[in-house]
Amino acid sequence: MYEISTRKKIVDSNLFEKGIILSQLQRVGNTKMRVLGIESSCDETGIALYDTDKGLLAHALFSQVAMHAEYGGVVPELASRDHVRKTLPLIDQVLADAQLQRNDIDAVAYTAGPGLVGALLVGCAIGRSLAWALNIPAIAINHMEGHLLSPLLEDNSPNFPFVSLLVSGGHTLLVEVRGIGQYQLLGESIDDAVGEAFDKTAKMLGLDYPGGPVLAALAEKGIADSYKFPRPMTNRPGLDFSFSGLKTFAMNTWRDSTQTEQDKANIALAFQTAAIETLAIKCKRALKETQLSTLVVAGGVSANKALRQRLSAMPTIDVYYPRPEFCSDNGAMIAFAGAMRSANLQQQKSSFSARPRWPLDELGPP
């Protein structure tokens, strides 16, 4: 637990001691709100401003890919320090783009987990401090809920209930969604997340960082059916995933090949096809089990074109995705999730915490 300094008095200190600022609740009573979103869970700093009346007003993103590429992966300490440098300038940029001032914000939503603890603490500290200084509510958001709700930012958005497939570098989840905060976990990866398996396979093939998108691009040059890869855990009941063995299968296939550029492309295609087919099989099972016909796909891997083509080709279901720029980590999904959770804010305390692990099914309705 990290305490925010109370040396600078914004309102009467007795109100802070009670853990609540009365004027915050008065402002939240209005249906119209402008929510500033701060995303800093890993290697991208995302800021956005969402208006419950007008929708998304402005957003900005800074990616640390170039900085981490030298190391072949995210370096947590470097990520945290870069969030410190970039968050406030991006907030100013988003406000300028929306032609608004800081005192036009009605609430601040920030990612409190899951993610890298140092990176999360930057967003938590800035979000809570800014909200305190402006005398407005601060809303701690679960990163995966942000991804889950991101397709609702689109004009053509799904209605509840639906099944959500959350696919990223750190998570592979199937969730039954009945409403905001009404989440039942149906299945998850027992080892590597699908995005992690993409990245590790790409690194094994000697591809550039970040590996997942590079492997997907290389797969377009592969020859179909050159290799047959397994579909892990599809020959048994259940909705859990396992991609570690598929990654190992790709490694062994590469080792036993002649290791030409065409071999590399063929293996990339075979790996991607197997991973996507595995996801499709489990999604079909989840929809049948829940008796639902709407599938929502979100997270970084949801930008994969082959995955979208495969899932959209499934008969008798409707599939929804966020726009490609909102598939990876971004501030818009955090601002939107904050707006959805602003209807019933809890009492505000003068402390905050980051949760590197925060299961989605621990959340409740707003």
N, C-alpha and C positions, 0 to 999 in steps of 0.2 A: 504494500500500500504506500502510495506516495502523496504527501500532503502538499497542497498549494499554499504558498505564502499568503498571509492575510495582512501584511503590513500596509498595503495601500487600500484605504477604505473607499469602497464604491457606494455602499449603502450602510445603514446601521449594522454594527457588528453583531448585535443580538440576533438578527435574522439569520446570519450565517451560522451562529451557534445552534439554532434550532434546525439547521439543515435545510432551510427553504427560503426562497426569496418570493414574497407574496406577489410582487408585480409580474414575476415570470408566469405564474398561473393565470393571471388576468390576461396577459398577452396570448397565451396558448388557448384561451377560451374562444378566440376568434377562429373561424374556419379557415381564413386565408393566412398562410404563413410563407415566409421565405426562409428556407433552410440551407445553410452552408454545409457542404459535405467535405470531409478530409479523409483521404485514403493514404495510408503509409505502412501497410502491413508487410511489404517485402521490398521490391526494387523499383517501384514506380510511385511517384508522388502525384496524386490526383486530387484536384479541387473542383467543386461544382456548386452552383447555386440553383436550387429548385424552388419554384413558386407553385403552391398548391392550386392556384387559380390559372396561371399561365403556362405551367410546365417548366421545362428546363430552360433557364435564362442564359447560362453561360457555363463553360467548363474548360479546364486546361489540364494537361498531363505532361509530366516530365519523366522520361524513361532513363534508367541507369544502365541500360544494356551495354553501351559502349565502354563504360567504366569497368564493368564486371567481365567483359569479354576476354580481357587479358588473363583472367584467372580461370576461365572456363566454367564459371558458376558464380552465384551470389556470395559476396563476402559480407557477413552481417554488420560488422563494425563500419565498413565503408558505406553500406546502405544507410545506416542510422545517421551518420554524419552528413550525408548528402540530403536526407530529408530535412535536417536542421537548416541547411542552406537554402533549400528550395521552397519550403512550405509557405512562409510569409510572402515572398515575392509572388508566388502563384495565387495566393488569396487576393492580393492587390490587383493582379492582372484580371482575375475573374470578375471582381467588383467593377473594375474599369470597363470591361467588356459589357457588363450588364447595365452600366451607367448608374451605379448605386454606390452608397457609402456604407461603412461598417455598421452605422447605427440603423441601417435599413434591414439588417438581418434580424429575424425573429427567433432563430434557434441554430445551434451548431451541432451537427452530427459527425462523429469521428469513429474510425475503426478501432475497436478495443480488442479484437482477436477474431479468429486465430491468426498467427503470423509470427514473424521474428520479434522477440520481445523488445529489443532495442529500437527497432523501427516503429513498433506500435507505440512505445512510450513517447516518441516525438509527437505523433499525431494526438495522443491522449493529452499530453501536457499543453500543447498549443490550443487544442480544441476547448479544453476545460478553462484555460486561462482567458482565452478570448471571450468565451461565454460569460465568465465571471465579470470581466471588465465591462462588458456591455449590458450586464444585468439581464441575461436571457438564458433559457434552458440549454443544457448540454445533454446530448443523447448518445450513449455508447451503443455502437452497432456491431453486430456479428458479421464478419466479412463474407461468410458463406450465404447469409440471408441477403446481403447486398447482391451477390451474384444471382441468387434464386429469383429475386424480384426484378432484376434488370430488364427482362423482356416486357415488363409492364410499362416501361418508359416509352414504348413504341405506340404509334397510332393504332396499329393492328395488334392488340394485346390479348392474352388469354383471359378467360374467366375462371374463377375457382369453381370446383376443385380440379386439380391436375396432378400428374406425376412429373417430377422434376429430375432430370439427369444433370448433375453438377460435375463437370470434368475440368480439371486444372492440373497444374504441376504438383500440387500438394494433396488434392482430394479427388476421389471418384465416389460419388454418392447417388443413390436412388432414394427419392423422398416423396411420400404422399403429402400433398399440400391441400388442406381444406380451407385455409384462409391465412391472414397475417398471423404468424406465430403458431399456427396449427399444423405442426410438422411431425410426421411419423417416418422414422428412418426405416427403409425397406432393405437396403443393402449397401455395402461399402467395400473398398479394397482392403484385403487382409495384408497386403504388402505394398508394393509400389503403386502410386496413383498412375493413371494412364498417361498424363502429361509428363510425369517423371520418367516413365518407361520410354516415351518418345525421346526425351532429352538424353537419357543414358545410352539408348541405342544409337542415336545420332553421334554421340561422342565416341562410341566404340567404332563407328564407321569413319571417324576422322572428320566429321562435318563441323562447320563453324557454330559458335554459340550465338544466340540460343538455338538449340538443336532441333526442337520440335517442328517449327515452321520450315526449317531448311530440309529436314527429312521429308516433310510433306511435299515440298517442291521437287525434290529429287525423285520421289515416288511416281511423279507424272511421266518420268522418262523410263520407268520400269516396264518390263514385258510381263503381262499377266500370266499367271500359272507357271512361272519359271520355278517357283518354290511353293510348297504347301506348308503353311505354318499352323500350329494347333490353335483352337479357340478355347482358352483356359476356363475350366469350371463350368462349361456349358453342357457337359454330359452328366450332370448331377443336379438335383433340385436346389432351389435357393436363388438369392439375388445378390450374393457377394461376388466380388471380383478378385482376380489375382493376375498381375501382369509381370511379376518378377521372372517367372519361368519362360514367358514369351520373349522377354529381353535376353535371357540366357540362350534360348533356341536361336535367336538372331545372331548372337555372338558366335555360337558354334557353327552356324551355317556360313558365316563370313570367314571363319578360320579354315573351313574345309573347302572353300571355293578357290578359284584362281585369282580372286581379288582384283578383277578388272573394274573399270568404272561402270560397265554394264552390270556386272555382278552386284555392285554396290546399289545401283538403282533398282535392280530386281529384288534385292533383300529389303530395301526400303519400302517398296510396294507391297511385298508379301507381309511384312510386319504391320504396316498400316492397315491393310485389308483385314488381317486377323484381329487386330485390336478393335477396329470399327465393327466388324461382324459380331464380336463378343458383346460389345455395347448394345448393338441392335437386338440381339437375342435376349439379353437381360431386360431391356426396355419393353419388349413385347410381353415378356413374362409379368413384369410389374403392372402393365396396363391391364392384362387379363386378371391378375390377382386382385386388383383394386376395382375392377369393372369400370375403369375410366377410359376415355377416348381422346384425352388431350395430353400431349407431352411437351414439356418446356425444357429446353437444353441451354445451359449457360456455363460460364467459366472459359478460361483461355482456350481450351481445346475445341470449344463449340464454334470457333472460327474456321476450323478445318473444313475445307470444301467437300472432300470426299465423305466426311461424316454427315454433313448436311444433306448431301445427295442421297446417301443410304437411308437415313432416318425419314426424310421427306417422301421417300418412295414406299414406305410402309403403308399398306392399305387401311382404310376405315379409321384413321386417326388424324388429328390435327396437330401439327408440330410448330412450335414458336421458338424464336431465337432473339437475342439482342442484336443490334447492329454490330458489325465487326469491331468497331472502335470501342464498344462497351463489353466485349467478350473478355478482354484482359482487365486487370485491376484498374479502376477508375473512380473518380470522385462522384460522378453522376449517380451511380448505384447507391452510394452511401448517403448522399443528400436525399434521394428518393426514399430509401428505407427509413431515414430519419423522419421524413414527412409522414410516412405511414405509421410511425410509432409516436407521433407528437400528440395524438388525441388524448392520451391518458398518462402524462409524464409523472414519474414518481418524485418524491421530495429530493431536492438537490443537496448533496453533502459536499463538504470542502475537501474531498479526497477523490482519487481516481485509481484505477488499476488496469493493467493490460493482461490479457489472457492468451498466452501462446497456444493453448489448447482450449477450445470452447465448442463443445458439441452442439450442433444445430438443434437437436431435439430437446435441449435444455431450455430453449426459449419458449415463452408463452405469448398469448395474444397481447396487443398493446393495452 
